[in-house]
Amino acid sequence: MGIVATQSLKNMITTYLGFAIGAVNTLVLYVHFFKDEDYGLVSFLLSAASILMPVLAFGVHSTIVKFYTAYAKKDQDSFLTLMLALPIAVIIPATAILILFYDQIADFLTTENEVVAPYIPLIFLIGIAMAYFEVFYAWARIQLQSVMGNFMKEVFHRFAVTLLLILFAMNWIDFKAFMALLGVSYGLRTVIMMFYAFKLKKPRFVLVFPHDLSRVIKYSALIIVAGSVAVMILEIDMFMIGKMVPIENVAFYAVAIYIATVIAVPSRAMHQITYPLTARLLNEKNHVALEDLYKKSSLTLFIVSGLIFLLILCNIKQLYLMLDPNYSKGLYVVLLVSMAKLLENIMGNNNAIIYNSDYYRLVLVLGVGMVVIAVVLNTVFIPWLGINGAAIATFIASVGYCGAKIYVVYKKFHLQPFTRDSAVVSIIMIVLFGLFFFWDFNWHPLVSIAVKASIISTVYIMVVYRLRISGEVNDLLHRFLKIGKSRPE
């Protein structure tokens, strides 16, 4: 777990830096300088581009990670050449479809909000930039170098948005210029990632198909569905809110989702390195090491994300006192989505095991079913309950999807992520939640949040450390906080 712990920690730091910048954007700059409908439009545009991304990437970003280590060195260049070319095979016909059926696409996307219409081409261009960014990021990850890519993924574009919002606040650019430059920032991010990836491994274009081509193409095609499922579970709610109710509701929902998504940061950071490691262990058929990685990644993520979960839920009422009252409509969204994100963390490297194995087809079927359920539930609940209805739909779909994936790994690999230590962490969280959720200081909300967060963090960390629940967590605490000597493995 050495390389996992080291790069995961670096990734978590850069990811939280990105989230901190994003928090300034989401909770301060957007809220204070954009009209609700303008902020909702930006959120809708990025959600639509994110939904489009897996299709335009043709699943290549996952295919690179799964198959690269399975090829002999002499065949790796032809394989990577194919991976660079495959997305173009989708982007060219997709561009033709957009041009030929532009009016019909515009009518579909502007059912409730006509303000979306001028920005449909921008959705497509950002989708392309996102797709090739993920391809180049995967190129770096197979070299077990994920930190730079994680910085570009989590920090770069958020910092660019901060600069654009400041320019907008100073009246140096208008909203249309902001949107155009937003697209430029995503394109620039992709170009920088390309140069970094090619620096790690210089491309040698070999115009010969790699062996086992049909298996590679089949996997890529199916991963389009898998990637679309994963993204749609995250983004379909905002997309459907923008189609079914006034677009300012997307802004209220986006703020709530952003707060809840902070829980996912440790998982996102660890997955950048556990995905290629898991693929290697599966290719080597190292079942013992795979089980060890599964349980340790689950427990580590549960401990870290559990603390974040407590900090969010125990301070959420005070946080909303600092925002415009309209945004408090998202309180229950935070509660529901936070619980779903916590479960995703507890799964550890479950996704990596499935998508790098021969059983990914099962999850594709389940995933499509979950998306259908999410769409149906959103269709029913959004007109009735607004953004709370979208949160209920997302919660049901996400929890069901996570449970199904845990079951698949258990049935096919006889592996499950839970240990007795997982139960201990659960008990600690329940006790601390009961102690601190209903206890608020009658001070300024920011001061109250800082004091309560400090108390909760101190108690949680000390209990976890003293009980020696996780050797990996204790090692990190010992190394960076200098609070004692960790338990030997």
C-alpha positions in Angstrom: 0.0 0.0 0.0 3.0 2.3 0.0 2.6 3.8 -3.5 -1.2 3.8 -2.9 -0.9 5.7 0.4 1.7 8.2 -0.9 0.0 9.1 -4.2 -3.5 8.9 -2.6 -2.4 11.4 0.0 -1.0 13.8 -2.6 -4.1 13.4 -4.7 -6.3 14.0 -1.7 -4.4 17.2 -0.9 -4.7 18.5 -4.5 -8.3 17.4 -4.7 -9.2 19.2 -1.5 -7.3 22.3 -2.8 -9.5 22.1 -5.9 -12.6 21.7 -3.8 -11.6 24.6 -1.6 -11.3 26.8 -4.7 -14.5 25.4 -5.9 -16.2 26.2 -2.6 -15.2 29.8 -3.0 -16.6 29.8 -6.5 -19.8 27.9 -5.6 -20.6 29.4 -2.2 -19.3 33.0 -2.7 -18.5 34.2 -6.2 -21.3 32.5 -8.2 -23.9 33.2 -5.5 -23.0 36.9 -5.1 -22.2 37.9 -8.7 -24.3 35.8 -10.9 -28.1 35.8 -11.2 -29.6 32.5 -10.1 -30.6 31.7 -13.7 -27.1 32.4 -15.0 -25.5 30.2 -12.4 -28.1 27.5 -13.2 -27.3 27.8 -16.9 -23.5 27.2 -16.2 -24.3 24.2 -14.0 -26.7 22.8 -16.7 -24.1 23.3 -19.4 -21.3 21.5 -17.6 -23.7 18.7 -16.6 -24.7 18.1 -20.2 -21.1 18.1 -21.3 -20.2 15.6 -18.6 -23.0 13.3 -19.8 -21.7 13.6 -23.3 -18.0 13.0 -22.4 -18.0 9.1 -22.0 -19.6 8.7 -25.4 -17.1 11.0 -27.2 -14.2 9.3 -25.4 -15.4 5.9 -26.7 -14.5 4.4 -23.3 -10.8 4.8 -24.2 -9.8 6.2 -20.8 -10.9 2.9 -19.1 -9.7 0.7 -21.9 -6.1 2.1 -21.6 -6.0 1.2 -17.9 -7.4 -2.3 -18.3 -5.4 -3.5 -21.2 -2.1 -1.7 -21.2 -0.3 -3.9 -18.8 -1.7 -7.0 -20.5 0.2 -6.2 -23.7 3.9 -7.0 -24.2 6.1 -4.0 -24.6 6.4 -4.5 -28.4 2.6 -4.2 -28.7 2.0 -1.3 -26.4 2.7 1.4 -28.9 0.2 0.1 -31.5 -2.3 -0.3 -28.7 -1.9 3.4 -27.5 -2.0 4.6 -31.1 -5.4 2.9 -31.5 -6.5 4.5 -28.2 -5.7 8.0 -29.5 -7.6 7.4 -32.7 -10.8 5.8 -31.4 -12.5 8.9 -30.0 -12.2 10.6 -33.4 -14.3 7.8 -34.8 -17.1 9.0 -32.6 -16.5 12.8 -32.6 -16.7 13.1 -36.4 -20.1 11.5 -36.9 -21.3 13.2 -33.7 -20.4 16.6 -35.2 -22.3 15.7 -38.3 -25.4 14.7 -36.3 -25.2 18.0 -34.4 -25.1 20.0 -37.6 -27.8 18.1 -39.4 -30.2 17.9 -36.4 -29.4 21.1 -34.6 -32.9 22.3 -34.5 -34.3 19.1 -33.0 -31.5 18.9 -30.5 -32.1 22.5 -29.5 -35.9 21.9 -29.1 -35.1 18.9 -26.8 -32.7 20.8 -24.6 -34.8 24.0 -24.3 -38.1 22.5 -23.3 -38.3 24.7 -20.2 -35.5 27.2 -20.6 -34.8 29.0 -23.9 -31.6 30.5 -22.5 -29.8 27.2 -23.2 -30.1 27.5 -27.0 -27.1 29.7 -27.8 -24.7 27.5 -25.8 -25.5 24.1 -27.4 -22.3 24.1 -29.5 -20.3 25.0 -26.4 -21.7 22.0 -24.6 -20.4 19.8 -27.4 -16.9 21.4 -27.5 -16.5 21.2 -23.7 -17.6 17.5 -24.0 -14.8 16.9 -26.5 -12.2 18.6 -24.3 -13.3 16.6 -21.3 -13.1 13.3 -23.3 -9.6 13.8 -24.5 -8.5 15.1 -21.1 -9.5 11.7 -19.6 -7.6 9.9 -22.4 -4.4 11.7 -21.7 -5.0 11.4 -17.9 -5.3 7.6 -18.3 -2.1 7.7 -20.4 -0.3 9.2 -17.3 -2.0 6.9 -14.8 -0.7 3.7 -16.5 2.8 5.0 -15.8 1.6 5.2 -12.1 1.9 9.0 -12.2 -1.5 10.4 -11.2 -0.7 13.5 -9.1 -0.2 16.0 -12.0 -3.3 14.7 -13.8 -5.3 15.0 -10.6 -4.1 18.6 -10.1 -5.3 19.4 -13.6 -8.6 17.6 -13.1 -9.4 19.1 -9.7 -7.6 22.4 -9.4 -6.8 23.9 -12.8 -10.3 24.6 -14.2 -11.7 25.7 -10.9 -8.9 28.2 -10.5 -9.6 29.4 -14.1 -13.3 29.8 -13.1 -12.2 31.9 -10.1 -10.3 34.2 -12.4 -13.2 34.5 -14.8 -15.6 35.2 -12.0 -13.4 38.0 -10.7 -13.2 39.5 -14.1 -16.9 39.3 -14.4 -17.4 40.9 -11.0 -15.1 43.8 -12.1 -17.2 44.2 -15.3 -14.2 43.4 -17.4 -16.1 40.7 -19.2 -19.8 40.0 -19.7 -21.7 36.7 -19.3 -21.2 35.7 -23.0 -17.4 36.2 -22.7 -17.4 34.3 -19.4 -19.0 31.3 -21.1 -16.7 31.4 -24.1 -13.6 31.7 -21.9 -15.0 28.8 -19.7 -14.8 26.6 -22.8 -11.3 27.9 -23.6 -10.2 26.9 -20.0 -11.3 23.3 -20.6 -9.5 23.1 -23.9 -6.3 24.5 -22.4 -6.5 22.0 -19.6 -6.6 19.2 -22.2 -3.6 20.5 -24.1 -1.5 20.8 -21.0 -2.4 17.3 -19.9 -1.5 16.0 -23.4 2.0 17.5 -23.2 2.5 16.0 -19.7 1.3 12.6 -20.7 3.5 12.5 -23.8 6.5 13.6 -21.6 6.0 10.6 -19.4 5.8 8.3 -22.4 6.6 9.6 -25.8 4.0 8.4 -28.3 5.3 6.2 -31.1 2.6 6.0 -33.8 2.4 2.4 -35.0 -0.3 2.0 -37.7 -0.8 -1.7 -37.0 -3.8 -3.0 -35.1 -2.8 -4.7 -31.8 -3.7 -8.3 -31.3 -6.9 -9.1 -29.5 -8.5 -6.1 -31.3 -12.0 -7.4 -31.2 -11.9 -7.8 -27.4 -10.5 -4.3 -27.0 -13.1 -2.7 -29.2 -15.9 -4.6 -27.5 -14.7 -3.5 -24.1 -14.4 0.1 -25.2 -17.9 0.1 -26.7 -19.4 -1.4 -23.5 -17.4 1.0 -21.3 -19.2 3.8 -23.1 -22.3 2.5 -21.5 -20.6 2.0 -18.1 -19.1 5.5 -18.2 -22.4 7.0 -19.2 -24.1 5.2 -16.4 -21.6 6.4 -13.8 -21.8 10.0 -15.1 -25.5 10.0 -15.6 -26.2 8.9 -12.0 -24.2 12.0 -10.9 -25.4 14.5 -13.5 -28.8 13.4 -14.8 -30.6 15.0 -11.9 -29.2 18.5 -12.7 -29.9 17.9 -16.4 -33.5 17.0 -15.7 -34.1 19.8 -13.3 -32.9 22.2 -16.0 -35.4 20.6 -18.5 -38.4 20.3 -16.1 -38.4 23.4 -13.8 -37.1 27.0 -13.9 -33.3 26.9 -14.4 -32.5 28.8 -11.2 -33.3 25.6 -9.3 -30.3 24.0 -10.9 -28.2 26.6 -9.0 -29.8 25.7 -5.7 -29.3 22.0 -6.4 -25.7 22.5 -7.6 -24.7 24.2 -4.4 -26.1 21.4 -2.3 -24.5 18.7 -4.5 -21.2 20.5 -4.3 -21.3 20.4 -0.5 -22.2 16.7 -0.4 -19.6 15.8 -3.1 -16.8 16.8 -0.8 -17.3 13.4 0.8 -16.2 11.8 -2.5 -12.8 13.5 -2.6 -10.9 10.7 -0.7 -12.3 8.1 -3.1 -11.5 10.2 -6.2 -8.0 10.7 -4.9 -7.3 7.0 -4.1 -8.9 5.7 -7.3 -6.4 7.5 -9.5 -3.7 5.0 -8.3 -5.8 2.0 -7.3 -7.4 1.6 -10.8 -4.1 0.7 -12.5 -2.9 -1.3 -9.6 -6.1 -3.3 -9.5 -5.8 -3.9 -13.3 -2.3 -5.2 -12.8 -3.3 -7.5 -9.9 -6.1 -8.9 -12.0 -3.9 -9.5 -15.0 -1.4 -11.2 -12.7 -4.2 -13.2 -11.0 -2.9 -12.2 -7.6 -6.1 -12.9 -5.6 -4.5 -12.5 -2.2 -3.1 -9.0 -2.9 -6.4 -8.0 -4.5 -8.4 -8.9 -1.4 -5.9 -7.0 0.8 -6.2 -3.9 -1.4 -10.0 -4.2 -1.4 -10.4 -4.3 2.3 -7.7 -1.7 3.1 -9.0 0.8 0.5 -12.5 0.4 1.9 -11.5 0.9 5.5 -9.2 3.8 4.8 -11.8 5.5 2.7 -14.5 4.8 5.3 -12.4 6.4 8.1 -11.5 9.5 6.1 -14.9 10.1 4.4 -16.7 9.3 7.7 -15.0 12.3 9.3 -16.0 14.5 6.4 -19.6 13.2 6.5 -19.8 14.1 10.2 -18.4 17.6 9.6 -20.8 18.3 6.8 -24.0 17.0 8.5 -23.2 18.5 12.0 -22.5 22.0 10.4 -24.9 22.1 7.5 -27.6 24.2 9.3 -25.0 26.9 10.2 -23.5 26.8 6.7 -26.8 27.6 5.1 -27.2 30.6 7.4 -24.3 32.1 5.5 -26.0 31.8 2.1 -28.9 33.5 0.4 -32.1 32.0 1.9 -33.2 30.6 -1.5 -30.2 28.2 -1.3 -31.5 26.6 1.9 -33.9 24.7 -0.2 -31.0 22.3 -0.7 -30.6 21.2 2.9 -32.3 17.8 2.5 -30.4 17.4 -0.8 -27.2 17.6 1.2 -28.4 15.0 3.7 -29.5 12.4 1.2 -26.6 12.8 -1.3 -24.1 12.8 1.5 -25.3 9.3 2.7 -25.1 8.0 -0.9 -21.5 9.4 -1.3 -20.4 7.8 2.0 -21.6 4.4 0.7 -19.6 4.9 -2.5 -16.5 5.5 -0.4 -17.1 2.3 1.7 -16.9 0.3 -1.6 -13.1 0.9 -1.8 -11.7 -0.2 -5.1 -14.8 -2.1 -6.0 -15.3 -0.3 -9.3 -11.7 -1.0 -10.3 -12.2 -4.7 -9.7 -15.3 -4.9 -11.8 -14.4 -2.7 -14.7 -11.0 -4.4 -15.1 -12.4 -7.9 -14.9 -14.5 -10.0 -17.3 -17.6 -9.4 -15.3 -18.1 -5.7 -16.2 -21.0 -6.6 -18.5 -23.1 -7.6 -15.5 -22.7 -4.2 -14.0 -23.4 -2.5 -17.3 -26.8 -4.2 -17.3 -27.4 -3.2 -13.7 -26.2 0.3 -14.4 -28.5 0.8 -17.3 -31.3 -0.4 -15.1 -30.4 2.1 -12.4 -30.3 5.0 -14.9 -33.7 4.0 -16.1 -34.9 4.0 -12.5 -33.3 7.4 -11.8 -34.9 8.9 -14.9 -38.3 7.5 -14.0 -38.0 8.7 -10.4 -36.8 12.1 -11.4 -39.7 12.4 -13.8 -42.1 11.6 -11.0 -40.5 13.4 -8.1 -39.1 16.7 -9.7 -42.5 18.2 -10.7 -43.8 17.1 -7.3 -41.0 17.9 -4.8 -38.6 20.0 -6.9 -34.9 19.6 -6.1 -35.7 17.4 -3.0 -37.4 15.0 -5.4 -34.2 14.9 -7.5 -32.2 14.1 -4.4 -34.6 11.2 -3.5 -34.3 9.8 -7.0 -30.5 10.1 -6.9 -30.3 8.5 -3.4 -32.4 5.5 -4.4 -30.5 5.0 -7.7 -27.0 5.4 -6.2 -27.6 3.2 -3.2 -29.1 0.5 -5.3 -26.3 0.7 -7.8 -23.6 0.5 -5.1 -25.3 -2.5 -3.4 -25.5 -4.3 -6.8 -21.8 -3.8 -7.4 -20.8 -5.0 -4.0 -22.9 -8.1 -4.6 -21.3 -8.8 -8.0 -17.8 -8.7 -6.6 -18.8 -11.0 -3.7 -20.5 -13.6 -6.0 -17.8 -13.6 -8.7 -14.6 -13.1 -6.6 -15.8 -14.2 -3.1 -14.5 -10.8 -1.8 -16.3 -8.2 0.3 -14.9 -5.0 1.7 -16.1 -5.1 5.2 -14.3 -6.0 8.4 -15.0 -5.8 12.1 -13.1 -2.5 12.0 -15.8 -1.2 9.6 -18.4 -1.8 12.3 -16.2 0.0 14.9 -16.0 3.1 12.6 -19.8 3.0 12.1 -20.3 3.0 15.9 -17.9 5.9 16.4 -19.8 7.9 13.7 -23.2 7.2 15.2 -22.1 8.3 18.6 -20.5 11.5 17.4 -23.4 12.3 15.2 -25.8 11.9 18.2 -23.6 14.1 20.3 -23.0 17.0 17.9 -25.8 17.2 15.3 -28.3 18.9 17.6 -25.7 21.1 19.4 -25.1 24.5 17.9 -23.3 27.5 19.2 -25.1 30.8 19.2 -22.3 32.6 17.5 -21.6 33.8 14.0 -22.1 30.8 11.7 -18.5 30.8 10.5 -17.1 30.8 14.1 -19.6 28.1 15.1 -18.6 25.9 12.2 -14.9 26.3 12.9 -15.2 25.5 16.6 -17.5 22.5 16.2 -15.5 21.1 13.3 -12.3 21.4 15.4 -13.9 19.5 18.3 -15.4 16.8 16.2 -12.2 16.3 14.2 -10.0 16.1 17.3 -12.3 13.6 19.1 -12.7 11.5 15.9 -9.0 11.4 15.0 -8.0 10.6 18.6 -10.5 7.8 19.0 -9.6 6.2 15.6 -5.9 6.5 16.4 -6.1 5.1 19.9 -8.2 2.2 18.8 -5.7 1.4 16.1 -8.4 0.7 13.6 -6.3 1.1 10.5 -2.5 0.7 10.2 -2.5 2.9 7.1 -4.3 5.7 8.7 -2.2 5.5 11.8 1.0 5.6 9.7 -0.2 8.7 8.0 -1.2 10.4 11.3 2.2 9.5 12.7 4.0 10.8 9.7 2.2 14.1 9.2 0.8 14.9 12.6 3.6 13.4 14.8 1.1 12.1 17.4 2.6 8.8 18.2 3.9 5.5 16.9 1.6 3.5 14.7 0.8 -0.1 15.1 3.2 -2.4 13.2 1.5 -4.5 10.5 
